[in-house]
Amino acid sequence: MTAPLLTPIRRRLHASGERDRGASSIELAVYTPLLMLVILVTVQFALTWHGNQLVGAVARETARVVRTGGGTPASETAARARAVEFAELIGGQNLQDLDVEISRPTPDTVRVEVSARSKEIVQGMAPRVSALVQGPVERFRADQ
């Protein structure tokens, strides 16, 4: 007696299953590019953040060289060379188009601004990263 009641339910379930045939393939085709885009943006954000950290370290090292050198033109030249060397040492190929600006806002202060482009997955997608460090020039003063 229960068999005739189950037959219409089985037909309905079977018919609805045929209508959903291929739905997984369409969902995969729609969601895979979206998932890849999210992964790409996440990785690019991480590379930009890493580039920002590298630029900050290069700016601190450059300022250290200028400050301990007394802020002379020779120390500025040495600091620029050290900035390029240090960027390659800690960043490898992660920093491109490195730009170092050294200025003296006051006679006793050194200001270093370093900017570069972080590594890019897609050309033109990574912003320029920069860091600014300012500090006093160290001078030797003899005891009196």
WOHU-V702674 format. One record per pair of residues at least 4 apart in sequence whose ideal C-beta (glycine too) atoms are under 6 Angstrom apart, sorted by the first residue. I is the first residue (numbers start at 1). J is the second residue. D is the distance in Angstrom with one decimal. If there is no record, write none. Layout:
BEGIN
((I,J,D) (I,J,D))
END
This chain:
BEGIN
((6,10,5.9) (27,31,5.8) (28,32,5.7) (31,35,5.8) (44,121,5.2) (44,125,5.6) (47,118,5.4) (47,119,4.9) (48,118,4.9) (48,126,5.4) (51,118,2.6) (51,129,4.6) (52,129,4.4) (54,91,4.4) (54,95,5.6) (55,114,5.2) (55,116,5.6) (55,129,5.0) (55,131,4.6) (56,131,4.2) (58,83,5.5) (58,86,5.4) (58,87,4.9) (58,114,5.0) (59,112,5.3) (59,114,4.2) (59,131,4.1) (59,133,4.4) (60,133,5.5) (61,86,4.8) (62,79,4.8) (62,83,4.3) (62,112,4.8) (63,67,5.8) (63,112,4.3) (63,133,4.2) (63,135,5.8) (65,78,5.8) (65,79,4.0) (65,82,4.9) (66,71,6.0) (66,75,5.2) (66,76,5.8) (66,79,4.4) (66,110,4.8) (67,110,5.5) (67,135,5.6) (67,137,5.6) (67,138,5.2) (68,138,5.5) (69,75,2.5) (71,110,5.4) (71,137,4.1) (76,102,5.0) (80,100,5.4) (82,86,5.7) (83,100,4.6) (87,91,5.2) (87,95,5.1) (87,98,5.4) (91,95,4.4) (94,119,4.8) (95,116,4.3) (96,117,4.8) (97,116,5.8) (97,117,4.9) (98,116,4.5) (99,115,4.9) (100,114,5.3) (101,113,4.6) (102,112,5.4) (103,111,4.8) (105,109,5.1) (105,111,5.4) (108,136,5.6) (108,137,5.5) (109,136,6.0) (110,137,5.6) (111,134,4.5) (112,133,4.9) (113,132,4.9) (114,131,5.5) (115,128,5.7) (115,130,3.7) (117,128,5.6) (118,126,4.9) (118,129,5.4) (120,125,5.6) (120,126,4.3))
END
